[in-house]
Amino acid sequence: MQRFSGLLLAVSLFVCAAHDAKAVPLTPFRYQAQAQRHCPDDSVVWLDFRRARYYLKGQKRYGRGQTGSFVCRSEARASGYRRSLLGLR
């Protein structure tokens, strides 16, 4: 009986974890032009993976840093990254 209840618990945890997990595709690019070709109807942002923020074109940190890439804005937002308010003009 204990063996069955342990198996039932393991299966239920797996089902609950799989239900809450949502895979959001995020395609990072090294160059801005590559990202723009990938999403021609969306704006390109600089995604800083370490800070979990993205920067718009015109912001001071746009395209800077070793821990970032160019991505489509909609993909960044869908993946849970938030817009940085620093350096907005």
TIBA-154593 format. One line per 8 residues: number of its first residue (from 0); their letters; for each residue y, z, x of N, C-alpha, C, O. Coordinates in steps of 0.05 Angstrom, whole numbers, plus 32768, in hexadecimal, padded with zeros to 4 digits. Atoms other than C-alpha are relative to their C-alpha. Layout:
<dovexs>
NUM	a	Y Z X Y Z X Y Z X Y Z X; ...
</dovexs>
This chain:
<dovexs>
0	mqrfsgll	7FE8 8000 8010 8000 8000 8000 8019 8000 8011 802C 7FF2 800B; 7FE8 7FFF 7FEE 8031 8011 8039 8004 7FE5 800D 801B 7FDD 8011; 7FFE 801A 7FF3 8022 7FCF 805A 800D 7FEC 7FED 801E 7FDC 7FF5; 7FF4 8012 8014 8033 7FA9 801A 801D 8006 7FFB 802D 7FF3 7FF9; 7FE4 7FF9 8005 8074 7FCF 800F 8011 7FF9 8018 8028 7FF2 8015; 7FF1 8008 7FE8 8089 7FC2 8057 8005 7FE2 8001 801A 7FD9 8008; 7FFD 801D 8002 807C 7F78 804E 8014 7FF8 7FEB 8024 7FE6 7FEF; 7FED 8006 8016 80A2 7F78 800C 801C 8006 8009 802F 7FF7 8002
8	lavslfvc	7FE5 7FF9 7FF6 80DD 7F9B 802D 800A 7FEB 8014 8021 7FE3 8013; 7FF8 8014 7FEC 80DE 7F69 8067 8007 7FE5 7FF2 801B 7FD8 7FFA; 7FFB 8019 800E 80DB 7F2D 8037 801A 8003 7FF0 802A 7FF0 7FF0; 7FE8 7FFD 800F 8112 7F49 800B 8019 8001 8012 802E 7FF6 800A; 7FE9 8000 7FED 8140 7F56 8047 8006 7FE3 800A 801D 7FDC 800D; 7FFD 801B 7FF7 8134 7F0F 805F 800D 7FEF 7FEA 801F 7FDF 7FF0; 7FF4 800F 8016 8145 7EF2 801A 801D 8007 7FFC 802E 7FF6 7FF8; 7FE4 7FF8 8004 8184 7F1B 8014 8012 7FF6 8017 8028 7FED 8012
16	aahdakav	7FF1 800A 7FE9 819B 7F08 805A 8004 7FE2 7FFE 801A 7FD8 8005; 7FFE 801D 8002 818D 7EBF 804E 8013 7FF8 7FE9 8020 7FE3 7FEB; 7FEF 8006 8016 81B2 7EC1 800C 801E 8002 8007 802E 7FF2 7FFE; 7FE5 7FFB 7FF8 81F2 7EDC 802B 800A 7FEE 8016 8022 7FEA 8019; 7FF8 8011 7FEA 81F2 7EAE 8067 8009 7FE5 7FF7 7FFB 7FD8 7FE7; 7FF5 801A 8007 821D 7E70 8060 8006 7FF1 8019 8016 7FF9 802A; 7FFB 8010 7FE8 821B 7E3A 8095 8017 7FEE 7FFB 8017 7FDD 7FE8; 7FE8 8011 8002 825F 7E1A 809E 8001 7FEF 8019 8003 7FFB 802F
24	pltpfryq	7FFF 8011 7FE8 8261 7DDE 80CD 801C 8001 800D 8030 7FFE 7FFF; 7FE7 7FFF 7FF0 8296 7DE5 8103 7FFC 7FEE 8018 7FEB 7FF3 8028; 8003 8013 7FEA 829E 7DAA 8132 8018 8002 8013 802D 7FF8 800D; 7FEA 7FFD 7FEC 82C9 7DBC 816F 8002 7FE7 8011 7FEE 7FDA 8018; 7FFB 8017 7FEF 82E9 7D85 8199 8012 8009 8017 8021 801C 8016; 7FF0 7FFA 7FE8 8307 7D86 81DE 801C 7FF4 7FFE 802F 7FFF 8009; 7FE6 800D 8002 8340 7D56 81CD 8008 7FFD 7FE3 7FF8 7FFB 7FD1; 7FF4 8001 801A 836E 7D53 8192 7FF9 7FE5 7FF2 7FF4 7FE5 7FDA
32	aqaqrhcp	8006 801B 800C 8362 7D08 8186 7FE4 7FFF 7FF5 7FDF 7FF2 7FE1; 801C 7FFF 800A 8317 7D14 817F 7FFE 800E 7FE6 7FF1 8005 7FD3; 8001 7FF1 8019 8322 7D48 814A 800E 7FF1 7FE9 8005 7FF2 7FD2; 7FF2 800F 8015 8353 7D1C 8125 7FEF 7FE8 7FF6 7FF1 7FE2 7FDE; 8013 8015 8009 8320 7CE3 8123 7FEA 800C 7FEE 7FE0 7FFE 7FDC; 8015 7FF3 8010 82ED 7D14 8107 8009 8007 7FE4 7FFA 8005 7FD1; 7FF5 7FF8 801A 831B 7D2B 80CF 801B 7FF2 7FFC 8030 7FFF 7FFF; 7FE7 800F 8002 834F 7CF5 80C2 8013 800A 7FE9 802B 8006 7FEB
40	ddsvvwld	7FF0 7FF7 8017 8367 7D14 8080 8007 801E 8002 8013 8029 7FEF; 7FFB 7FE4 7FFD 836D 7D5B 809B 8011 8004 8019 8012 7FF2 802A; 7FF1 7FFB 7FE7 839A 7D7B 80CF 7FEE 800D 8015 7FDB 801B 800F; 800F 7FF5 7FEA 8380 7D8E 8113 800E 8019 800A 8026 801A 800B; 7FF6 7FE7 7FF6 8388 7DD5 812C 7FF2 8008 801A 7FDC 7FFD 8020; 800C 7FF5 7FE7 837A 7DFA 816D 7FF2 801A 7FF8 8000 802C 7FEE; 8010 7FE9 8007 8343 7E2D 8161 7FFB 8011 8018 7FEE 8008 802B; 8005 7FED 7FEB 8342 7E6A 818E 7FE8 8011 7FF8 7FEB 8022 7FE6
48	frraryyl	8018 7FF2 8008 82FB 7E84 818A 8001 801E 8005 7FF7 802E 7FF5; 7FFF 7FE4 7FF9 830A 7EC6 81AC 8011 8010 7FED 800A 8027 7FE6; 7FEE 7FF2 8013 8344 7ED9 817E 7FF9 7FFB 7FE3 8004 8008 7FD1; 8007 8007 801C 8324 7EBA 8140 8018 7FF7 7FF0 801B 7FFE 7FD8; 7FE7 800B 800D 8366 7E97 8130 8002 7FE3 8006 7FF7 7FD9 801A; 7FFA 801B 7FF9 837D 7E50 812C 801E 7FFC 8000 802D 8009 7FF2; 7FE4 8005 7FFC 83C0 7E34 8140 8007 7FE3 7FF7 7FF8 7FD1 7FFC; 7FF7 801A 8009 83E6 7DFA 8120 8010 7FF2 8016 801A 7FFF 8028
56	kgqkrygr	7FF1 8010 7FED 8407 7DC2 8146 801D 800A 7FFF 8029 800C 7FE9; 7FE5 7FF6 7FFF 844B 7DDB 815D 8001 801E 8007 8016 8027 800F; 8001 7FE4 7FF8 8435 7E23 816A 7FFC 8001 801E 7FF1 7FEF 802A; 8000 7FFD 7FE3 843B 7E3D 81B0 7FE4 7FFF 800D 7FE0 7FF3 8022; 801B 7FFF 7FF5 83F0 7E48 81BA 7FEE 7FE8 7FF8 7FD6 7FE8 7FFE; 800F 8018 8008 83DB 7E05 819D 7FF6 7FF0 8018 8006 7FE8 8029; 800B 800F 7FEA 83AC 7DE3 81CE 7FFE 800F 801A 7FF9 8003 802F; 8001 7FF0 7FE8 83AE 7E1C 8200 7FEA 8014 7FFF 7FE2 801E 7FEA
64	gqtgsfvc	8015 7FEC 7FFE 8379 7E4A 8219 7FE5 7FF5 8007 7FE0 7FDD 8001; 801B 8009 7FF7 8333 7E46 8235 7FEB 8005 7FEA 7FD5 7FFB 7FED; 8014 7FF8 8014 8311 7E62 81F7 8005 7FF2 7FE5 8000 7FFE 7FD0; 7FFB 800D 801A 8324 7E2E 81C3 7FF9 7FE3 8000 7FF1 7FD8 8015; 8006 801D 8004 831A 7DE8 81A8 8011 7FF6 7FE9 801B 8005 7FD9; 7FF3 800D 8016 833A 7DB7 8179 7FEB 7FFD 7FEA 7FD5 7FF4 7FEE; 8012 8003 8017 831B 7DB8 8133 8011 7FF8 7FE8 802A 7FF9 7FE9; 7FF2 8006 801A 832C 7DA2 80EC 8007 801A 7FF3 7FF8 802E 7FF3
72	rsearasg	7FF7 7FE8 800D 8354 7DD5 80C6 7FEE 800A 7FEA 7FE9 8022 7FE8; 8012 7FF8 8016 8326 7DD5 808A 7FE7 800D 800A 7FDD 8020 7FFE; 8018 7FF4 7FF4 82EA 7DE3 80B6 8005 801C 800B 7FF5 802E 8009; 7FF8 7FE6 7FF5 830E 7E1C 80D9 8003 8015 7FEA 7FF9 802B 7FEC; 7FFD 7FED 8016 8321 7E3C 8097 7FE6 8007 7FF2 7FE1 801E 7FEB; 801A 7FFC 800D 82DC 7E33 8079 7FEE 8012 8011 7FDC 801F 8007; 8010 7FEF 7FEE 82BE 7E55 80B7 800A 801C 8003 7FFE 802C 8011; 7FF6 7FE4 8000 82E8 7E93 80AC 8017 8005 8014 8020 801C 8017
80	yrrsllgl	7FE9 7FFD 7FEE 831F 7E87 80E0 801A 8000 7FF1 801C 7FF3 7FDC; 7FE6 7FFE 800D 8366 7E99 80CD 8016 7FF5 8010 8015 7FF4 8029; 7FE8 800B 7FF3 83A9 7E7A 80DD 800F 8015 800E 8014 802B 8003; 7FEF 7FED 7FF1 83D2 7E9C 8112 801D 7FFB 7FF7 8026 7FE4 7FF4; 7FE4 8002 8008 8419 7EAB 80FD 8013 8001 8018 802B 7FFF 8014; 7FEF 7FFE 7FE8 8432 7EB2 8145 800A 7FE4 8008 7FFB 7FD1 8009; 7FF4 8019 7FF6 8461 7E7C 815C 8005 7FEA 7FEB 8008 7FD3 7FF2; 7FFA 8015 8015 846D 7E59 8119 801D 7FF9 8002 802F 800A 8006
88	r	7FE5 8009 7FFE 84AB 7E2F 811B 800A 7FF6 7FE6 8021 7FED 7FE3
</dovexs>
